[in-house]
């Protein structure tokens, strides 16, 4: 069984921002279909934005998800967490930040921050843990070239 991390580990903005090269960020926008009746982003969408961030992280590291999967490796989510700090509203722009938290041949961990575009205030933070499987859903190990690309 995997040990859960303390909430403070993933919500400490100063610690996260010291990670340097394993950090990407990009702008996103809350679409109408992502809001509830009150015009606020529905909580389920935060995990979708984490996934968008993860995919973009891999793309920016020159190893797109589709290429990882084409080589027969799948990153299966076994743990996901989100702490909501401020609501996002319809048509609001925000920044998705993604950090490679830890990587081994059998496990990959990402941390996320959603921050306001204007003041870079924390909207939400979270993390996902992934195990590596093959096309038959059996655990396996990532080859060094994929690990090195993600760490670059």
ABEGO torsion letter per residue (X at the ends): XBBBBBAAAAABAAAAAAAEAABBBBBBBBBAAABBAAGBBBAAAAAAAAAAAAAAAAAAAGBBAAAAAAAGBBBBBABBBBBBABBBBBGBBBBBBBBBABBBAABBBBBBBBBBAAAGBBABBBBBBBBBBBAAGBBBBBBAAAAAAAAX
